[in-house]
Amino acid sequence: MGKLFSDFSFCAFVAHQFTFVFFFSFQELEVALLAYEELARVAVFLEQARLDEVTYESASSSYALRYQEIEEQAVYWLLCQLKKFIHEMGEDQVNVMVTRDIMAIQLRTASSRITRYNRDFIVQRDGTKIIENILRRFRIQKVRLEGQMATASEASGASASSASANVDVETEVVAENS
């Protein structure tokens, strides 16, 4: 299994990092919309992997439970956080349409266990990469925002000290004229 799927603590890490970065880094609505679409695509494939595991193996199999846990506590949670952010940015609706139709029928109706396992391996591998890339973009945004905030802080500090110097000069001039 991929890192995301074999280690649920990675999912918790993703959720924590996303939350941390989320509140400090978003400047561009497009980044949030792209992340939303990518996560929605991951959700479609994860759902099918879980459904097949339940259908062909057992609803209580460790993989079925793991898929359900990842779907609910990582992917869907992140989708909800993104949707809330997008709404807070002034977008009334998320205009991203991802349906189950993005998954080819051949992938939905896997003919054998080996085919399903190969498909699920690819879903796990690529899902992990997608989530890691989303986090990377959020971290880049965070660094940019922190740089802009530091520059603005330095500029306001410089203008405050120059304003203070102007007041001192004016005070000295008034004192000399009196």
C-alpha positions as CSV (number, residue, x, y, z in Angstrom):
1,M,0.0,0.0,0.0
2,G,1.1,3.6,-0.6
3,K,2.2,5.8,2.2
4,L,-1.2,7.5,2.4
5,F,-3.1,4.2,2.6
6,S,-0.8,2.1,4.8
7,D,-0.2,4.8,7.4
8,F,-3.3,6.6,8.6
9,S,-1.1,8.9,10.7
10,F,-0.1,10.3,7.3
11,C,-3.7,11.2,6.7
12,A,-3.9,12.9,10.1
13,F,-0.6,14.7,9.2
14,V,-2.2,15.8,5.8
15,A,-5.3,17.1,7.6
16,H,-3.2,18.9,10.2
17,Q,-0.8,20.4,7.6
18,F,-3.7,21.3,5.3
19,T,-5.5,23.1,8.2
20,F,-2.3,25.0,9.2
21,V,-1.4,26.0,5.7
22,F,-5.0,26.6,4.7
23,F,-5.5,29.5,7.1
24,F,-2.2,31.2,6.3
25,S,-1.5,30.6,2.6
26,F,-4.5,31.0,0.3
27,Q,-4.3,34.1,-1.9
28,E,-5.6,32.6,-5.0
29,L,-9.0,31.1,-5.4
30,E,-7.7,29.1,-8.4
31,V,-5.4,27.1,-6.1
32,A,-8.4,26.1,-3.9
33,L,-10.5,25.2,-6.9
34,L,-7.8,23.1,-8.5
35,A,-7.2,21.3,-5.2
36,Y,-10.9,20.7,-4.8
37,E,-11.2,19.1,-8.3
38,E,-8.1,16.9,-7.7
39,L,-9.4,15.7,-4.4
40,A,-12.9,15.0,-5.8
41,R,-11.2,12.8,-8.5
42,V,-9.3,10.9,-5.8
43,A,-12.6,10.4,-3.9
44,V,-14.3,8.8,-7.0
45,F,-11.5,6.2,-7.3
46,L,-11.2,5.6,-3.6
47,E,-15.0,5.0,-3.4
48,Q,-14.8,2.4,-6.1
49,A,-11.9,0.6,-4.4
50,R,-13.9,0.5,-1.1
51,L,-17.1,-0.6,-2.8
52,D,-15.3,-3.5,-4.6
53,E,-13.5,-4.5,-1.4
54,V,-16.9,-4.6,0.4
55,T,-18.6,-6.4,-2.6
56,Y,-16.0,-9.0,-3.4
57,E,-14.2,-9.5,-0.1
58,S,-16.0,-8.4,3.1
59,A,-17.4,-5.2,4.6
60,S,-15.3,-5.8,7.6
61,S,-12.0,-6.4,5.8
62,S,-9.1,-4.3,6.9
63,Y,-8.8,-2.8,3.5
64,A,-12.5,-1.8,3.3
65,L,-12.3,-0.2,6.7
66,R,-9.0,1.6,5.8
67,Y,-10.6,2.9,2.6
68,Q,-13.6,4.1,4.5
69,E,-11.5,5.8,7.1
70,I,-9.3,7.6,4.5
71,E,-12.4,8.7,2.5
72,E,-14.2,10.1,5.5
73,Q,-11.5,11.4,7.7
74,A,-9.0,12.7,5.1
75,V,-10.4,13.2,1.6
76,Y,-14.0,14.2,2.4
77,W,-12.8,16.3,5.4
78,L,-10.4,18.2,3.2
79,L,-13.1,18.6,0.5
80,C,-15.4,20.2,3.1
81,Q,-12.6,22.5,4.3
82,L,-11.9,23.6,0.7
83,K,-15.5,24.2,0.0
84,K,-15.9,26.3,3.2
85,F,-12.8,28.4,2.2
86,I,-14.1,28.8,-1.4
87,H,-17.4,30.0,0.0
88,E,-15.6,32.4,2.4
89,M,-13.7,33.8,-0.6
90,G,-17.0,34.9,-2.1
91,E,-17.8,32.1,-4.4
92,D,-21.4,30.9,-3.8
93,Q,-20.9,27.6,-5.5
94,V,-18.0,25.4,-6.4
95,N,-18.2,25.2,-10.2
96,V,-16.2,22.0,-10.3
97,M,-18.2,19.1,-11.6
98,V,-16.5,15.8,-10.9
99,T,-18.8,12.8,-11.3
100,R,-18.3,9.1,-11.2
101,D,-18.2,9.2,-15.0
102,I,-14.6,10.2,-14.8
103,M,-13.8,6.6,-14.1
104,A,-13.9,4.3,-17.1
105,I,-16.5,1.5,-17.0
106,Q,-13.6,-1.0,-17.4
107,L,-12.1,0.2,-14.2
108,R,-15.4,0.0,-12.4
109,T,-16.2,-3.5,-13.5
110,A,-12.9,-5.2,-12.8
111,S,-13.0,-8.8,-14.0
112,S,-10.7,-10.4,-11.6
113,R,-9.1,-9.9,-8.2
114,I,-5.7,-9.2,-9.8
115,T,-7.2,-6.5,-12.0
116,R,-8.9,-4.9,-8.9
117,Y,-5.7,-5.1,-6.9
118,N,-3.7,-3.5,-9.7
119,R,-6.3,-0.7,-10.0
120,D,-6.3,-0.2,-6.3
121,F,-2.5,0.0,-6.1
122,I,-2.5,2.7,-8.8
123,V,-5.3,4.6,-7.0
124,Q,-3.3,4.4,-3.7
125,R,0.0,5.5,-5.4
126,D,-1.5,8.3,-7.5
127,G,-3.9,9.5,-4.7
128,T,-0.9,9.8,-2.4
129,K,1.0,11.8,-5.0
130,I,-1.9,14.1,-5.7
131,I,-2.4,14.9,-2.0
132,E,1.3,15.5,-1.5
133,N,1.3,17.8,-4.6
134,I,-1.6,19.7,-3.2
135,L,0.2,20.1,0.2
136,R,3.3,21.3,-1.7
137,R,1.4,24.0,-3.5
138,F,-0.2,25.1,-0.2
139,R,3.3,25.3,1.5
140,I,4.6,27.3,-1.5
141,Q,1.6,29.7,-1.1
142,K,2.3,29.9,2.7
143,V,6.0,30.8,2.1
144,R,5.0,33.5,-0.4
145,L,2.4,35.0,2.0
146,E,4.8,35.0,4.9
147,G,7.4,36.7,2.7
148,Q,4.9,39.3,1.7
149,M,3.8,39.8,5.3
150,A,7.4,40.2,6.4
151,T,8.1,42.7,3.6
152,A,5.0,44.7,4.5
153,S,6.0,44.6,8.2
154,E,9.5,45.8,7.4
155,A,8.0,48.6,5.2
156,S,5.6,49.7,7.9
157,G,8.3,49.5,10.5
158,A,10.5,51.7,8.3
159,S,7.7,54.2,7.7
160,A,6.9,54.3,11.4
161,S,10.5,55.0,12.3
162,S,10.7,57.7,9.6
163,A,7.5,59.2,10.9
164,S,9.0,59.1,14.4
165,A,12.1,60.9,13.1
166,N,10.0,63.5,11.4
167,V,8.1,64.2,14.6
168,D,11.5,64.5,16.5
169,V,12.8,66.9,13.9
170,E,9.6,69.0,14.0
171,T,9.7,69.1,17.8
172,E,13.3,70.3,17.7
173,V,12.4,73.0,15.1
174,V,9.5,74.2,17.2
175,A,11.6,74.2,20.4
176,E,14.3,76.3,18.6
177,N,11.8,78.8,17.3
178,S,10.2,79.4,20.7
